[in-house]
Amino acid sequence: LCGWPGTPRDGLGLGIAVARYKGTGAWCAVAAEIEATHVIRARRLWIAVDVGQVINPDGVKNQIEGGAVQATSLALKEAVRFDRRTVTSDSWDSYPILRFSEVPAVETRILSHPDQPPLGAGEPSMGPTIAAIASAIHAALGVRPRTMPFTPDTLAALEP
């Protein structure tokens, strides 16, 4: 799907992650390609998901890709800001969130098992998307991010 492992290129990282949602739900594997310049940018996501019997393929695709885009925003941008006494990011104008121009290209493959019960598709892409982005950052920069969002400030504090 993503041509793993590919040829490493300066400033780019490719990471993978897989998880089963809450240990009993859908399986989801994500590969993420990031570009590491002055900020981290998710360029592409490849997703394979097993939700058992697929009732509505378009609905599954929309849920999985929407969760992956939300997870990308959580990983790279979102943070509630505080001063000493209160929340300072109290509106969409001041809250950092992924913009449409920053949404990565997403390719999704849905595995269907008509003999299995259907599983939920609402959130299984969230965890592995964040983990794949973290793994891609490690591949590009040699540091393992452990604090979100993965910003230049949080990454600069890490040892390679």
KANORTA-V74500 format. One record per residue. N is the residue number from 0. RES is the residue in one small letter. PSI is psi in radians with two decimals (* if undefined). Layout:
n:N res:RES psi:PSI
n:N res:RES psi:PSI
This chain:
n:0 res:l psi:-0.80
n:1 res:c psi:0.01
n:2 res:g psi:0.49
n:3 res:w psi:2.45
n:4 res:p psi:-0.25
n:5 res:g psi:-3.14
n:6 res:t psi:2.14
n:7 res:p psi:2.45
n:8 res:r psi:2.54
n:9 res:d psi:2.34
n:10 res:g psi:-0.07
n:11 res:l psi:2.56
n:12 res:g psi:2.52
n:13 res:l psi:2.24
n:14 res:g psi:2.70
n:15 res:i psi:2.72
n:16 res:a psi:2.66
n:17 res:v psi:2.55
n:18 res:a psi:2.70
n:19 res:r psi:2.17
n:20 res:y psi:2.09
n:21 res:k psi:0.47
n:22 res:g psi:-0.17
n:23 res:t psi:-0.09
n:24 res:g psi:-2.60
n:25 res:a psi:2.58
n:26 res:w psi:2.47
n:27 res:c psi:2.23
n:28 res:a psi:2.39
n:29 res:v psi:2.36
n:30 res:a psi:2.37
n:31 res:a psi:2.37
n:32 res:e psi:2.18
n:33 res:i psi:2.73
n:34 res:e psi:2.20
n:35 res:a psi:1.76
n:36 res:t psi:-2.17
n:37 res:h psi:-0.31
n:38 res:v psi:2.90
n:39 res:i psi:2.26
n:40 res:r psi:2.21
n:41 res:a psi:2.08
n:42 res:r psi:-0.80
n:43 res:r psi:2.58
n:44 res:l psi:2.39
n:45 res:w psi:2.25
n:46 res:i psi:2.32
n:47 res:a psi:2.28
n:48 res:v psi:2.42
n:49 res:d psi:1.87
n:50 res:v psi:0.44
n:51 res:g psi:-2.42
n:52 res:q psi:2.22
n:53 res:v psi:2.06
n:54 res:i psi:-0.79
n:55 res:n psi:1.65
n:56 res:p psi:-0.71
n:57 res:d psi:-0.69
n:58 res:g psi:-0.75
n:59 res:v psi:-0.84
n:60 res:k psi:-0.80
n:61 res:n psi:-0.74
n:62 res:q psi:-0.82
n:63 res:i psi:-0.82
n:64 res:e psi:-0.66
n:65 res:g psi:-0.74
n:66 res:g psi:-0.67
n:67 res:a psi:-0.69
n:68 res:v psi:-0.73
n:69 res:q psi:-0.74
n:70 res:a psi:-0.65
n:71 res:t psi:-0.73
n:72 res:s psi:-0.77
n:73 res:l psi:-0.76
n:74 res:a psi:-0.66
n:75 res:l psi:-0.34
n:76 res:k psi:-0.83
n:77 res:e psi:2.31
n:78 res:a psi:2.29
n:79 res:v psi:2.19
n:80 res:r psi:2.50
n:81 res:f psi:2.62
n:82 res:d psi:-2.77
n:83 res:r psi:-0.33
n:84 res:r psi:-0.28
n:85 res:t psi:2.91
n:86 res:v psi:2.26
n:87 res:t psi:-0.33
n:88 res:s psi:1.33
n:89 res:d psi:0.23
n:90 res:s psi:2.89
n:91 res:w psi:-0.38
n:92 res:d psi:-0.57
n:93 res:s psi:-0.09
n:94 res:y psi:2.17
n:95 res:p psi:2.16
n:96 res:i psi:2.63
n:97 res:l psi:2.29
n:98 res:r psi:2.79
n:99 res:f psi:-0.64
n:100 res:s psi:-0.23
n:101 res:e psi:-0.02
n:102 res:v psi:2.23
n:103 res:p psi:2.76
n:104 res:a psi:2.42
n:105 res:v psi:2.28
n:106 res:e psi:2.22
n:107 res:t psi:2.37
n:108 res:r psi:2.27
n:109 res:i psi:2.18
n:110 res:l psi:2.21
n:111 res:s psi:2.33
n:112 res:h psi:1.54
n:113 res:p psi:-0.36
n:114 res:d psi:-0.05
n:115 res:q psi:2.72
n:116 res:p psi:2.64
n:117 res:p psi:2.54
n:118 res:l psi:2.74
n:119 res:g psi:2.57
n:120 res:a psi:0.18
n:121 res:g psi:-0.66
n:122 res:e psi:0.05
n:123 res:p psi:-0.27
n:124 res:s psi:-0.21
n:125 res:m psi:-1.00
n:126 res:g psi:-0.92
n:127 res:p psi:-0.44
n:128 res:t psi:-0.82
n:129 res:i psi:-0.76
n:130 res:a psi:-0.68
n:131 res:a psi:-0.68
n:132 res:i psi:-0.76
n:133 res:a psi:-0.73
n:134 res:s psi:-0.67
n:135 res:a psi:-0.65
n:136 res:i psi:-0.74
n:137 res:h psi:-0.75
n:138 res:a psi:-0.63
n:139 res:a psi:-0.67
n:140 res:l psi:-0.25
n:141 res:g psi:0.17
n:142 res:v psi:2.63
n:143 res:r psi:1.85
n:144 res:p psi:2.42
n:145 res:r psi:-0.08
n:146 res:t psi:2.23
n:147 res:m psi:2.66
n:148 res:p psi:2.74
n:149 res:f psi:1.44
n:150 res:t psi:2.91
n:151 res:p psi:-0.67
n:152 res:d psi:-0.82
n:153 res:t psi:-0.58
n:154 res:l psi:-0.61
n:155 res:a psi:-0.45
n:156 res:a psi:-0.11
n:157 res:l psi:2.60
n:158 res:e psi:2.40
n:159 res:p psi:*
